[in-house]
Amino acid sequence: MDPFEPLEIGFEAAIGFRVECHSPLSEYFNRTISVRFGDMVPRGQHLVNGSIRQTLDAYLSWKHIPTPFIAFFDSWERALRWRNFLIQRRTAKTIVIIAVWLEGKLGVYDARAAAVALGYPRDRLDFHVGEFLVYGGISANEYRIIASLEVDTSPTRPCLLCPLLNEPVPALSAAIPTCGGLWGDSAGFNTAILRQKMLDFTPDPDQMRLCALVLSLGGYGLWLEVRGHPSLGIIHILQTGSNTFLRSQYYFFARRVRNNDGKERLVFVPGHDQDEIHALENLSL
């Protein structure tokens, strides 16, 4: 794989987590999301000297050169670690973590692979493990922004969440900062609050994305598969974690919905028709 070429569609990170400091008085202020329009806009709009290699080097150099990249982590754990790094710098306040659907997104680069190719020292490479760079930002019209979680500087506590809302499946525990607003007496209540946060960005939130988000918050590795152009979405759990009662696969059927602008898009709802599932499983990708 050429480190200066974008990753292929369908790379392993279905969800990316973006850590931002929204305090304008902090030296770590890095807000990309537009309050008015809901887009995620990078600080720069053009390649450095027209070169993707030089632009990646500019981003990785930490010299505050504006580039058309926005960085995401591939796991909730990595996002929390970067949040803790900002907290230790004391001036970082009003910290949020934005979850974004990256599956199928064009123009995504592997930050660590680029750093290796550019000859960065080993002690710098650890900072870029599980980091992806999205070229050109993310438009609100793509409906890729899943939720924004206020994490600030409060300690994390276990929070029960359910992969499927209103479905009889086991809950899991996720480490979420107490200011995140996901605190109740039941996994169903907490998951409903999480879905409400998704409504801030997407009308009629995709239940497959909610499931993937909950599993990611719980520390589970995922692989997403879509079949039938696309009619069937399958979330495969790659890591069993501590909850051995969770399913190893979650099935979802595609349904068409109409946006406020009149355009149609696909959303996925939990699949229960076993005959339809088996038929679509036999379709080639």
Phi and psi restraints in degrees (value plus and minus 20) as a CYANA .aco file:
   2 ASP   PHI     -95.0   -55.0
   2 ASP   PSI      98.2   138.2
   3 PRO   PHI     -86.1   -46.1
   3 PRO   PSI     -33.1     6.9
   4 PHE   PHI    -122.7   -82.7
   4 PHE   PSI      -5.7    34.3
   5 GLU   PHI    -134.3   -94.3
   5 GLU   PSI     126.9   166.9
   6 PRO   PHI     -85.1   -45.1
   6 PRO   PSI     133.4   173.4
   7 LEU   PHI     -86.5   -46.5
   7 LEU   PSI     134.9   174.9
   8 GLU   PHI     -89.1   -49.1
   8 GLU   PSI     133.8   173.8
   9 ILE   PHI     -80.0   -40.0
   9 ILE   PSI     116.4   156.4
  10 GLY   PHI      71.6   111.6
  10 GLY   PSI      -1.8    38.2
  11 PHE   PHI     -83.6   -43.6
  11 PHE   PSI     149.0   189.0
  12 GLU   PHI     -89.9   -49.9
  12 GLU   PSI     -40.1    -0.1
  13 ALA   PHI    -108.8   -68.8
  13 ALA   PSI      76.0   116.0
  14 ALA   PHI     -89.2   -49.2
  14 ALA   PSI     -54.9   -14.9
  15 ILE   PHI    -142.8  -102.8
  15 ILE   PSI     114.5   154.5
  16 GLY   PHI    -132.1   -92.1
  16 GLY   PSI     124.8   164.8
  17 PHE   PHI    -134.4   -94.4
  17 PHE   PSI     101.9   141.9
  18 ARG   PHI    -126.0   -86.0
  18 ARG   PSI     103.0   143.0
  19 VAL   PHI    -118.3   -78.3
  19 VAL   PSI     105.6   145.6
  20 GLU   PHI    -153.0  -113.0
  20 GLU   PSI     125.6   165.6
  21 CYS   PHI    -124.3   -84.3
  21 CYS   PSI      98.6   138.6
  22 HIS   PHI    -121.9   -81.9
  22 HIS   PSI      -3.6    36.4
  23 SER   PHI    -111.3   -71.3
  23 SER   PSI      90.5   130.5
  24 PRO   PHI     -84.6   -44.6
  24 PRO   PSI     -35.6     4.4
  25 LEU   PHI    -105.3   -65.3
  25 LEU   PSI     -28.5    11.5
  26 SER   PHI    -108.4   -68.4
  26 SER   PSI     124.7   164.7
  27 GLU   PHI     -88.4   -48.4
  27 GLU   PSI     -33.7     6.3
  28 TYR   PHI    -119.3   -79.3
  28 TYR   PSI      -7.1    32.9
  29 PHE   PHI     -76.0   -36.0
  29 PHE   PSI     103.4   143.4
  30 ASN   PHI    -168.1  -128.1
  30 ASN   PSI      23.2    63.2
  31 ARG   PHI     -89.5   -49.5
  31 ARG   PSI     106.5   146.5
  32 THR   PHI    -130.5   -90.5
  32 THR   PSI     -43.4    -3.4
  33 ILE   PHI    -103.5   -63.5
  33 ILE   PSI     110.6   150.6
  34 SER   PHI    -100.6   -60.6
  34 SER   PSI     106.3   146.3
  35 VAL   PHI     -84.8   -44.8
  35 VAL   PSI     -57.7   -17.7
  36 ARG   PHI     -98.7   -58.7
  36 ARG   PSI     -64.5   -24.5
  37 PHE   PHI    -128.3   -88.3
  37 PHE   PSI     -37.8     2.2
  38 GLY   PHI      61.0   101.0
  38 GLY   PSI     -13.5    26.5
  39 ASP   PHI     -99.0   -59.0
  39 ASP   PSI     136.8   176.8
  40 MET   PHI    -126.1   -86.1
  40 MET   PSI      93.1   133.1
  41 VAL   PHI    -135.5   -95.5
  41 VAL   PSI     104.9   144.9
  42 PRO   PHI     -90.7   -50.7
  42 PRO   PSI     143.4   183.4
  43 ARG   PHI     -89.2   -49.2
  43 ARG   PSI     -52.8   -12.8
  44 GLY   PHI    -131.4   -91.4
  44 GLY   PSI     139.1   179.1
  45 GLN   PHI    -138.8   -98.8
  45 GLN   PSI     -29.0    11.0
  46 HIS   PHI    -152.3  -112.3
  46 HIS   PSI     134.5   174.5
  47 LEU   PHI     -88.0   -48.0
  47 LEU   PSI     129.1   169.1
  48 VAL   PHI     -95.1   -55.1
  48 VAL   PSI      96.1   136.1
  49 ASN   PHI      34.5    74.5
  49 ASN   PSI       7.3    47.3
  50 GLY   PHI      50.9    90.9
  50 GLY   PSI      -6.1    33.9
  51 SER   PHI    -136.4   -96.4
  51 SER   PSI     106.4   146.4
  52 ILE   PHI     -88.5   -48.5
  52 ILE   PSI     -54.6   -14.6
  53 ARG   PHI     -83.4   -43.4
  53 ARG   PSI     -67.6   -27.6
  54 GLN   PHI     -87.2   -47.2
  54 GLN   PSI     -51.9   -11.9
  55 THR   PHI     -90.4   -50.4
  55 THR   PSI     -61.8   -21.8
  56 LEU   PHI     -82.5   -42.5
  56 LEU   PSI     -60.7   -20.7
  57 ASP   PHI     -83.8   -43.8
  57 ASP   PSI     -59.0   -19.0
  58 ALA   PHI     -83.6   -43.6
  58 ALA   PSI     -61.1   -21.1
  59 TYR   PHI     -86.2   -46.2
  59 TYR   PSI     -67.6   -27.6
  60 LEU   PHI     -91.4   -51.4
  60 LEU   PSI     -37.8     2.2
  61 SER   PHI     -94.1   -54.1
  61 SER   PSI     -35.9     4.1
  62 TRP   PHI      41.7    81.7
  62 TRP   PSI      10.9    50.9
  63 LYS   PHI    -117.0   -77.0
  63 LYS   PSI      -7.2    32.8
  64 HIS   PHI      39.6    79.6
  64 HIS   PSI      14.1    54.1
  65 ILE   PHI    -104.4   -64.4
  65 ILE   PSI     104.8   144.8
  66 PRO   PHI     -81.1   -41.1
  66 PRO   PSI     109.3   149.3
  67 THR   PHI    -152.4  -112.4
  67 THR   PSI     142.1   182.1
  68 PRO   PHI    -103.8   -63.8
  68 PRO   PSI       7.1    47.1
  69 PHE   PHI    -127.9   -87.9
  69 PHE   PSI     125.5   165.5
  70 ILE   PHI    -142.7  -102.7
  70 ILE   PSI     110.5   150.5
  71 ALA   PHI    -113.7   -73.7
  71 ALA   PSI     121.9   161.9
  72 PHE   PHI    -155.4  -115.4
  72 PHE   PSI     131.4   171.4
  73 PHE   PHI    -120.4   -80.4
  73 PHE   PSI     131.9   171.9
  74 ASP   PHI    -108.8   -68.8
  74 ASP   PSI     -18.8    21.2
  75 SER   PHI    -166.1  -126.1
  75 SER   PSI     134.0   174.0
  76 TRP   PHI     -84.8   -44.8
  76 TRP   PSI     -57.2   -17.2
  77 GLU   PHI     -80.4   -40.4
  77 GLU   PSI     -65.4   -25.4
  78 ARG   PHI     -84.7   -44.7
  78 ARG   PSI     -57.5   -17.5
  79 ALA   PHI     -83.9   -43.9
  79 ALA   PSI     -62.7   -22.7
  80 LEU   PHI     -85.9   -45.9
  80 LEU   PSI     -55.0   -15.0
  81 ARG   PHI     -84.2   -44.2
  81 ARG   PSI     -60.4   -20.4
  82 TRP   PHI     -90.7   -50.7
  82 TRP   PSI     -55.2   -15.2
  83 ARG   PHI     -79.0   -39.0
  83 ARG   PSI     -65.0   -25.0
  84 ASN   PHI     -83.9   -43.9
  84 ASN   PSI     -55.8   -15.8
  85 PHE   PHI     -81.1   -41.1
  85 PHE   PSI     -62.8   -22.8
  86 LEU   PHI     -86.6   -46.6
  86 LEU   PSI     -59.7   -19.7
  87 ILE   PHI     -80.8   -40.8
  87 ILE   PSI     -60.1   -20.1
  88 GLN   PHI     -85.4   -45.4
  88 GLN   PSI     -39.1     0.9
  89 ARG   PHI    -104.2   -64.2
  89 ARG   PSI     -21.2    18.8
  90 ARG   PHI      47.5    87.5
  90 ARG   PSI     -59.6   -19.6
  91 THR   PHI    -100.9   -60.9
  91 THR   PSI     -31.8     8.2
  92 ALA   PHI    -101.5   -61.5
  92 ALA   PSI      94.7   134.7
  93 LYS   PHI    -146.1  -106.1
  93 LYS   PSI     150.2   190.2
  94 THR   PHI      31.6    71.6
  94 THR   PSI      41.6    81.6
  95 ILE   PHI    -112.7   -72.7
  95 ILE   PSI     113.8   153.8
  96 VAL   PHI    -148.3  -108.3
  96 VAL   PSI     133.8   173.8
  97 ILE   PHI    -140.0  -100.0
  97 ILE   PSI     103.0   143.0
  98 ILE   PHI    -124.0   -84.0
  98 ILE   PSI     104.5   144.5
  99 ALA   PHI    -114.3   -74.3
  99 ALA   PSI     109.6   149.6
 100 VAL   PHI    -150.5  -110.5
 100 VAL   PSI     119.1   159.1
 101 TRP   PHI    -101.1   -61.1
 101 TRP   PSI      90.3   130.3
 102 LEU   PHI    -121.7   -81.7
 102 LEU   PSI     -31.6     8.4
 103 GLU   PHI     -78.6   -38.6
 103 GLU   PSI     108.5   148.5
 104 GLY   PHI      59.7    99.7
 104 GLY   PSI     -19.0    21.0
 105 LYS   PHI     -95.9   -55.9
 105 LYS   PSI     112.9   152.9
 106 LEU   PHI    -104.2   -64.2
 106 LEU   PSI     136.1   176.1
 107 GLY   PHI      54.3    94.3
 107 GLY   PSI      17.1    57.1
 108 VAL   PHI    -127.7   -87.7
 108 VAL   PSI     110.3   150.3
 109 TYR   PHI    -138.6   -98.6
 109 TYR   PSI     127.8   167.8
 110 ASP   PHI    -105.9   -65.9
 110 ASP   PSI      91.3   131.3
 111 ALA   PHI     -84.3   -44.3
 111 ALA   PSI     -62.5   -22.5
 112 ARG   PHI     -86.7   -46.7
 112 ARG   PSI     -62.0   -22.0
 113 ALA   PHI     -81.2   -41.2
 113 ALA   PSI     -58.8   -18.8
 114 ALA   PHI     -87.1   -47.1
 114 ALA   PSI     -60.3   -20.3
 115 ALA   PHI     -83.6   -43.6
 115 ALA   PSI     -59.5   -19.5
 116 VAL   PHI     -83.0   -43.0
 116 VAL   PSI     -66.3   -26.3
 117 ALA   PHI     -85.1   -45.1
 117 ALA   PSI     -49.4    -9.4
 118 LEU   PHI    -106.5   -66.5
 118 LEU   PSI     -21.6    18.4
 119 GLY   PHI      62.1   102.1
 119 GLY   PSI       4.2    44.2
 120 TYR   PHI     -88.9   -48.9
 120 TYR   PSI     126.3   166.3
 121 PRO   PHI     -86.5   -46.5
 121 PRO   PSI     138.4   178.4
 122 ARG   PHI     -77.8   -37.8
 122 ARG   PSI     -58.2   -18.2
 123 ASP   PHI     -88.0   -48.0
 123 ASP   PSI     -37.9     2.1
 124 ARG   PHI    -107.1   -67.1
 124 ARG   PSI     -45.6    -5.6
 125 LEU   PHI     -84.4   -44.4
 125 LEU   PSI     -53.1   -13.1
 126 ASP   PHI     -80.9   -40.9
 126 ASP   PSI     -48.9    -8.9
 127 PHE   PHI     -88.1   -48.1
 127 PHE   PSI     -39.7     0.3
 128 HIS   PHI    -130.6   -90.6
 128 HIS   PSI     -10.4    29.6
 129 VAL   PHI     -85.9   -45.9
 129 VAL   PSI     109.3   149.3
 130 GLY   PHI      49.7    89.7
 130 GLY   PSI       2.4    42.4
 131 GLU   PHI    -128.2   -88.2
 131 GLU   PSI     112.9   152.9
 132 PHE   PHI    -141.4  -101.4
 132 PHE   PSI     124.8   164.8
 133 LEU   PHI    -133.1   -93.1
 133 LEU   PSI     102.4   142.4
 134 VAL   PHI    -118.0   -78.0
 134 VAL   PSI     102.2   142.2
 135 TYR   PHI    -101.8   -61.8
 135 TYR   PSI     110.0   150.0
 136 GLY   PHI      66.1   106.1
 136 GLY   PSI     -20.5    19.5
 137 GLY   PHI      60.5   100.5
 137 GLY   PSI    -189.9  -149.9
 138 ILE   PHI    -156.1  -116.1
 138 ILE   PSI     103.8   143.8
 139 SER   PHI    -102.4   -62.4
 139 SER   PSI     124.5   164.5
 140 ALA   PHI     -80.1   -40.1
 140 ALA   PSI     -49.3    -9.3
 141 ASN   PHI     -90.5   -50.5
 141 ASN   PSI     -31.5     8.5
 142 GLU   PHI     -99.0   -59.0
 142 GLU   PSI     -36.2     3.8
 143 TYR   PHI      34.1    74.1
 143 TYR   PSI      22.2    62.2
 144 ARG   PHI    -119.3   -79.3
 144 ARG   PSI     -42.5    -2.5
 145 ILE   PHI     -93.4   -53.4
 145 ILE   PSI      97.4   137.4
 146 ILE   PHI    -107.5   -67.5
 146 ILE   PSI     -71.8   -31.8
 147 ALA   PHI    -184.3  -144.3
 147 ALA   PSI     137.1   177.1
 148 SER   PHI    -140.2  -100.2
 148 SER   PSI     101.5   141.5
 149 LEU   PHI    -129.4   -89.4
 149 LEU   PSI     104.5   144.5
 150 GLU   PHI     -98.2   -58.2
 150 GLU   PSI      95.6   135.6
 151 VAL   PHI    -136.0   -96.0
 151 VAL   PSI     -43.4    -3.4
 152 ASP   PHI      20.2    60.2
 152 ASP   PSI    -157.9  -117.9
 153 THR   PHI    -136.6   -96.6
 153 THR   PSI      -9.1    30.9
 154 SER   PHI     -96.1   -56.1
 154 SER   PSI     137.3   177.3
 155 PRO   PHI     -90.6   -50.6
 155 PRO   PSI     137.4   177.4
 156 THR   PHI    -106.0   -66.0
 156 THR   PSI     129.8   169.8
 157 ARG   PHI    -160.6  -120.6
 157 ARG   PSI     136.1   176.1
 158 PRO   PHI     -84.6   -44.6
 158 PRO   PSI     115.8   155.8
 159 CYS   PHI    -151.7  -111.7
 159 CYS   PSI     105.2   145.2
 160 LEU   PHI     -99.0   -59.0
 160 LEU   PSI     112.5   152.5
 161 LEU   PHI    -156.9  -116.9
 161 LEU   PSI     136.4   176.4
 162 CYS   PHI    -137.3   -97.3
 162 CYS   PSI     109.8   149.8
 163 PRO   PHI     -80.2   -40.2
 163 PRO   PSI     -51.5   -11.5
 164 LEU   PHI    -143.6  -103.6
 164 LEU   PSI     102.0   142.0
 165 LEU   PHI     -90.9   -50.9
 165 LEU   PSI     111.9   151.9
 166 ASN   PHI      40.9    80.9
 166 ASN   PSI       9.7    49.7
 167 GLU   PHI    -143.5  -103.5
 167 GLU   PSI     124.8   164.8
 168 PRO   PHI     -98.9   -58.9
 168 PRO   PSI      50.9    90.9
 169 VAL   PHI    -144.6  -104.6
 169 VAL   PSI     132.9   172.9
 170 PRO   PHI     -82.4   -42.4
 170 PRO   PSI     126.4   166.4
 171 ALA   PHI    -104.3   -64.3
 171 ALA   PSI     146.1   186.1
 172 LEU   PHI    -153.6  -113.6
 172 LEU   PSI     145.0   185.0
 173 SER   PHI    -125.9   -85.9
 173 SER   PSI     112.4   152.4
 174 ALA   PHI    -143.6  -103.6
 174 ALA   PSI     122.6   162.6
 175 ALA   PHI    -105.7   -65.7
 175 ALA   PSI      88.6   128.6
 176 ILE   PHI    -149.4  -109.4
 176 ILE   PSI     114.0   154.0
 177 PRO   PHI     -76.6   -36.6
 177 PRO   PSI     124.4   164.4
 178 THR   PHI     -82.3   -42.3
 178 THR   PSI     -44.1    -4.1
 179 CYS   PHI    -101.0   -61.0
 179 CYS   PSI     -20.4    19.6
 180 GLY   PHI     -90.0   -50.0
 180 GLY   PSI     -32.4     7.6
 181 GLY   PHI      59.6    99.6
 181 GLY   PSI      -5.7    34.3
 182 LEU   PHI    -126.5   -86.5
 182 LEU   PSI      22.8    62.8
 183 TRP   PHI    -133.2   -93.2
 183 TRP   PSI      99.3   139.3
 184 GLY   PHI    -172.5  -132.5
 184 GLY   PSI    -189.8  -149.8
 185 ASP   PHI    -111.0   -71.0
 185 ASP   PSI     -28.8    11.2
 186 SER   PHI    -163.0  -123.0
 186 SER   PSI     136.5   176.5
 187 ALA   PHI     -84.9   -44.9
 187 ALA   PSI     -56.2   -16.2
 188 GLY   PHI     -81.5   -41.5
 188 GLY   PSI     -62.9   -22.9
 189 PHE   PHI     -84.0   -44.0
 189 PHE   PSI     -67.0   -27.0
 190 ASN   PHI     -83.2   -43.2
 190 ASN   PSI     -60.3   -20.3
 191 THR   PHI     -86.9   -46.9
 191 THR   PSI     -56.7   -16.7
 192 ALA   PHI     -83.7   -43.7
 192 ALA   PSI     -57.4   -17.4
 193 ILE   PHI     -85.8   -45.8
 193 ILE   PSI     -60.5   -20.5
 194 LEU   PHI     -82.9   -42.9
 194 LEU   PSI     -61.2   -21.2
 195 ARG   PHI     -84.1   -44.1
 195 ARG   PSI     -56.1   -16.1
 196 GLN   PHI     -82.0   -42.0
 196 GLN   PSI     -56.9   -16.9
 197 LYS   PHI     -85.3   -45.3
 197 LYS   PSI     -52.8   -12.8
 198 MET   PHI     -86.3   -46.3
 198 MET   PSI     -52.0   -12.0
 199 LEU   PHI     -84.4   -44.4
 199 LEU   PSI     -39.3     0.7
 200 ASP   PHI     -84.1   -44.1
 200 ASP   PSI     -41.8    -1.8
 201 PHE   PHI    -140.0  -100.0
 201 PHE   PSI     -45.2    -5.2
 202 THR   PHI    -157.6  -117.6
 202 THR   PSI     102.3   142.3
 203 PRO   PHI     -90.4   -50.4
 203 PRO   PSI     120.1   160.1
 204 ASP   PHI      35.0    75.0
 204 ASP   PSI      47.0    87.0
 205 PRO   PHI     -77.3   -37.3
 205 PRO   PSI     123.4   163.4
 206 ASP   PHI     -91.4   -51.4
 206 ASP   PSI     103.3   143.3
 207 GLN   PHI     -92.0   -52.0
 207 GLN   PSI     -43.2    -3.2
 208 MET   PHI     -88.0   -48.0
 208 MET   PSI     -57.0   -17.0
 209 ARG   PHI     -90.2   -50.2
 209 ARG   PSI     -57.6   -17.6
 210 LEU   PHI     -81.0   -41.0
 210 LEU   PSI     -64.8   -24.8
 211 CYS   PHI     -81.4   -41.4
 211 CYS   PSI     -67.2   -27.2
 212 ALA   PHI     -82.7   -42.7
 212 ALA   PSI     -57.9   -17.9
 213 LEU   PHI     -85.3   -45.3
 213 LEU   PSI     -65.4   -25.4
 214 VAL   PHI     -81.6   -41.6
 214 VAL   PSI     -65.5   -25.5
 215 LEU   PHI     -83.3   -43.3
 215 LEU   PSI     -58.4   -18.4
 216 SER   PHI     -86.8   -46.8
 216 SER   PSI     -61.6   -21.6
 217 LEU   PHI     -82.3   -42.3
 217 LEU   PSI     -51.2   -11.2
 218 GLY   PHI    -101.0   -61.0
 218 GLY   PSI     -21.0    19.0
 219 GLY   PHI      68.9   108.9
 219 GLY   PSI      -3.5    36.5
 220 TYR   PHI    -112.6   -72.6
 220 TYR   PSI     114.4   154.4
 221 GLY   PHI     -97.1   -57.1
 221 GLY   PSI     120.7   160.7
 222 LEU   PHI    -147.1  -107.1
 222 LEU   PSI     134.2   174.2
 223 TRP   PHI    -154.7  -114.7
 223 TRP   PSI     106.5   146.5
 224 LEU   PHI    -122.0   -82.0
 224 LEU   PSI     114.6   154.6
 225 GLU   PHI    -149.4  -109.4
 225 GLU   PSI     114.4   154.4
 226 VAL   PHI    -144.5  -104.5
 226 VAL   PSI     110.9   150.9
 227 ARG   PHI    -149.8  -109.8
 227 ARG   PSI     136.8   176.8
 228 GLY   PHI      63.9   103.9
 228 GLY   PSI       1.3    41.3
 229 HIS   PHI      43.5    83.5
 229 HIS   PSI      28.1    68.1
 230 PRO   PHI    -120.7   -80.7
 230 PRO   PSI     117.4   157.4
 231 SER   PHI    -139.5   -99.5
 231 SER   PSI     -47.1    -7.1
 232 LEU   PHI    -147.0  -107.0
 232 LEU   PSI     106.0   146.0
 233 GLY   PHI    -129.8   -89.8
 233 GLY   PSI     113.6   153.6
 234 ILE   PHI    -144.6  -104.6
 234 ILE   PSI     104.5   144.5
 235 ILE   PHI    -120.0   -80.0
 235 ILE   PSI      96.8   136.8
 236 HIS   PHI    -118.5   -78.5
 236 HIS   PSI     110.0   150.0
 237 ILE   PHI    -108.4   -68.4
 237 ILE   PSI     101.3   141.3
 238 LEU   PHI    -110.1   -70.1
 238 LEU   PSI     -46.0    -6.0
 239 GLN   PHI    -138.5   -98.5
 239 GLN   PSI     115.0   155.0
 240 THR   PHI    -100.8   -60.8
 240 THR   PSI     -42.6    -2.6
 241 GLY   PHI      41.8    81.8
 241 GLY   PSI    -173.0  -133.0
 242 SER   PHI    -114.3   -74.3
 242 SER   PSI     -32.1     7.9
 243 ASN   PHI    -121.4   -81.4
 243 ASN   PSI      78.3   118.3
 244 THR   PHI    -100.2   -60.2
 244 THR   PSI     -22.2    17.8
 245 PHE   PHI    -112.0   -72.0
 245 PHE   PSI     -25.5    14.5
 246 LEU   PHI     -90.6   -50.6
 246 LEU   PSI     132.4   172.4
 247 ARG   PHI     -87.7   -47.7
 247 ARG   PSI     136.1   176.1
 248 SER   PHI    -109.7   -69.7
 248 SER   PSI     -39.3     0.7
 249 GLN   PHI    -158.3  -118.3
 249 GLN   PSI     126.7   166.7
 250 TYR   PHI    -144.9  -104.9
 250 TYR   PSI     110.1   150.1
 251 TYR   PHI    -127.1   -87.1
 251 TYR   PSI     122.4   162.4
 252 PHE   PHI    -160.5  -120.5
 252 PHE   PSI     120.8   160.8
 253 PHE   PHI    -119.5   -79.5
 253 PHE   PSI     122.3   162.3
 254 ALA   PHI     -99.8   -59.8
 254 ALA   PSI     118.6   158.6
 255 ARG   PHI    -154.0  -114.0
 255 ARG   PSI     126.9   166.9
 256 ARG   PHI    -112.4   -72.4
 256 ARG   PSI     114.5   154.5
 257 VAL   PHI    -149.0  -109.0
 257 VAL   PSI     137.7   177.7
 258 ARG   PHI    -125.5   -85.5
 258 ARG   PSI     108.6   148.6
 259 ASN   PHI     -96.7   -56.7
 259 ASN   PSI     152.6   192.6
 260 ASN   PHI     -83.1   -43.1
 260 ASN   PSI     -46.0    -6.0
 261 ASP   PHI    -106.2   -66.2
 261 ASP   PSI     -14.9    25.1
 262 GLY   PHI      70.1   110.1
 262 GLY   PSI     -29.8    10.2
 263 LYS   PHI    -102.5   -62.5
 263 LYS   PSI     130.1   170.1
 264 GLU   PHI    -115.0   -75.0
 264 GLU   PSI     130.6   170.6
 265 ARG   PHI    -165.2  -125.2
 265 ARG   PSI     143.3   183.3
 266 LEU   PHI    -113.6   -73.6
 266 LEU   PSI     117.5   157.5
 267 VAL   PHI    -146.1  -106.1
 267 VAL   PSI     136.8   176.8
 268 PHE   PHI    -134.0   -94.0
 268 PHE   PSI     114.3   154.3
 269 VAL   PHI    -138.8   -98.8
 269 VAL   PSI     134.1   174.1
 270 PRO   PHI     -75.0   -35.0
 270 PRO   PSI     116.8   156.8
 271 GLY   PHI    -116.4   -76.4
 271 GLY   PSI     112.8   152.8
 272 HIS   PHI    -144.5  -104.5
 272 HIS   PSI     -39.4     0.6
 273 ASP   PHI     -97.1   -57.1
 273 ASP   PSI      81.8   121.8
 274 GLN   PHI     -83.9   -43.9
 274 GLN   PSI     -55.8   -15.8
 275 ASP   PHI     -83.5   -43.5
 275 ASP   PSI     -62.8   -22.8
 276 GLU   PHI     -86.9   -46.9
 276 GLU   PSI     -59.1   -19.1
 277 ILE   PHI     -81.4   -41.4
 277 ILE   PSI     -67.6   -27.6
 278 HIS   PHI     -84.7   -44.7
 278 HIS   PSI     -56.8   -16.8
 279 ALA   PHI     -85.4   -45.4
 279 ALA   PSI     -63.5   -23.5
 280 LEU   PHI     -94.4   -54.4
 280 LEU   PSI     -48.2    -8.2
 281 GLU   PHI     -82.4   -42.4
 281 GLU   PSI     -48.3    -8.3
 282 ASN   PHI    -102.4   -62.4
 282 ASN   PSI     -27.1    12.9
 283 LEU   PHI     -96.3   -56.3
 283 LEU   PSI     123.5   163.5
 284 SER   PHI     -96.5   -56.5
 284 SER   PSI     134.9   174.9
